[in-house]
């Protein structure tokens, strides 16, 4: 996370971007949501980010995040669960889930695991 003041982590524009993309942990999402309720300056910063996005931000990073370019398909996640992927591909998916901590792919994986259990 960011620098700290009085042991309370500051919320950066990058944190707000990740908040909008829902790529943070549940704890971080809740912390930022709480801070947004309490801090008008933070809400204004979030509004500026949303306005920029609405105007069509076209950076490679923005497009990468928006279209989830690095995310495995649902079919690949199902093969990962079934342990039917080649090791390099399985290693990438493990990295994507555990290190990158992609909330979208984790939700897909959880859904697949739930369907598999039923």
C-alpha positions as CSV (number, residue, x, y, z in Angstrom):
1,X,0.0,0.0,0.0
2,X,1.1,3.6,0.4
3,X,3.0,5.9,2.8
4,X,1.6,6.2,6.3
5,X,0.8,9.1,8.6
6,X,0.1,8.2,12.2
7,X,0.1,4.5,11.1
8,X,-3.0,5.1,8.9
9,X,-2.2,4.2,5.3
10,X,-2.8,7.0,2.9
11,X,-5.0,6.3,-0.1
12,X,-3.3,7.1,-3.4
13,X,-4.9,7.6,-6.8
14,X,-3.6,4.1,-7.7
15,X,-5.5,2.7,-4.7
16,X,-8.7,4.4,-6.0
17,X,-8.1,3.0,-9.5
18,X,-7.7,-0.5,-8.0
19,X,-10.9,0.2,-5.8
20,X,-12.8,1.0,-9.0
21,X,-11.4,-2.1,-10.7
22,X,-12.2,-4.2,-7.6
23,X,-8.7,-5.6,-7.6
24,X,-8.1,-5.1,-3.9
25,X,-8.6,-7.5,-1.0
26,X,-12.0,-7.3,0.8
27,X,-10.3,-5.5,3.7
28,X,-8.8,-2.9,1.4
29,X,-12.0,-2.3,-0.4
30,X,-13.8,-1.8,2.9
31,X,-11.1,0.5,4.2
32,X,-11.3,2.7,1.1
33,X,-15.1,2.7,1.1
34,X,-15.1,3.8,4.7
35,X,-12.6,6.6,4.0
36,X,-14.7,7.8,1.0
37,X,-17.6,8.2,3.3
38,X,-15.6,10.3,5.7
39,X,-13.3,12.3,3.4
40,X,-14.7,14.8,0.9
41,X,-11.3,15.4,-0.7
42,X,-11.0,11.7,-1.4
43,X,-14.5,11.7,-3.0
44,X,-13.4,14.6,-5.2
45,X,-10.3,12.6,-6.3
46,X,-12.5,9.6,-7.1
47,X,-14.8,11.8,-9.1
48,X,-11.8,13.1,-11.1
49,X,-10.7,9.6,-11.8
50,X,-14.2,8.6,-12.9
51,X,-14.5,11.7,-15.1
52,X,-11.2,10.8,-16.8
53,X,-12.4,7.2,-17.4
54,X,-15.7,8.5,-18.8
55,X,-13.7,10.7,-21.3
56,X,-12.1,7.5,-22.6
57,X,-8.8,6.8,-20.9
58,X,-6.8,4.9,-23.6
59,X,-3.5,4.0,-21.9
60,X,-2.2,0.5,-22.4
61,X,-2.5,-0.2,-18.6
62,X,-6.1,1.1,-18.6
63,X,-7.1,-1.1,-21.6
64,X,-5.3,-4.1,-20.1
65,X,-7.2,-3.7,-16.8
66,X,-10.6,-2.9,-18.4
67,X,-10.5,-5.9,-20.8
68,X,-8.8,-8.3,-18.4
69,X,-6.1,-9.2,-21.0
70,X,-4.0,-11.2,-18.6
71,X,-7.0,-13.2,-17.2
72,X,-7.4,-16.8,-18.1
73,X,-10.7,-17.8,-19.7
74,X,-13.3,-19.6,-17.6
75,X,-12.6,-22.8,-19.6
76,X,-8.9,-22.5,-18.7
77,X,-9.9,-22.1,-15.0
78,X,-12.0,-25.2,-15.3
79,X,-9.1,-27.1,-16.7
80,X,-6.9,-25.7,-14.0
81,X,-9.3,-27.1,-11.4
82,X,-9.3,-30.5,-13.1
83,X,-5.5,-30.4,-13.2
84,X,-5.6,-30.9,-16.9
85,X,-3.3,-28.0,-18.0
86,X,0.3,-28.1,-19.0
87,X,2.5,-27.1,-16.0
88,X,3.6,-23.7,-17.5
89,X,-0.1,-22.7,-18.0
90,X,-1.1,-24.0,-14.6
91,X,1.8,-22.1,-13.0
92,X,0.7,-18.9,-14.7
93,X,-2.9,-19.3,-13.4
94,X,-1.6,-20.0,-9.9
95,X,0.6,-16.9,-10.1
96,X,-2.4,-14.9,-11.4
97,X,-4.6,-16.0,-8.6
98,X,-2.1,-16.0,-5.7
99,X,0.3,-13.2,-6.5
100,X,-1.7,-10.8,-8.7
101,X,-4.7,-11.7,-6.6
102,X,-7.2,-11.1,-9.4
103,X,-10.6,-10.8,-7.8
104,X,-12.4,-11.5,-11.0
105,X,-10.6,-14.8,-11.7
106,X,-10.9,-15.8,-8.1
107,X,-14.7,-15.2,-8.3
108,X,-14.8,-17.3,-11.4
109,X,-12.8,-20.1,-9.8
110,X,-15.0,-20.0,-6.6
111,X,-18.1,-20.3,-8.9
112,X,-16.6,-23.2,-10.7
113,X,-15.6,-24.9,-7.5
114,X,-19.1,-24.4,-6.1
115,X,-20.7,-25.9,-9.3
116,X,-18.3,-28.8,-9.1
117,X,-19.2,-29.5,-5.5
118,X,-22.9,-29.7,-6.5
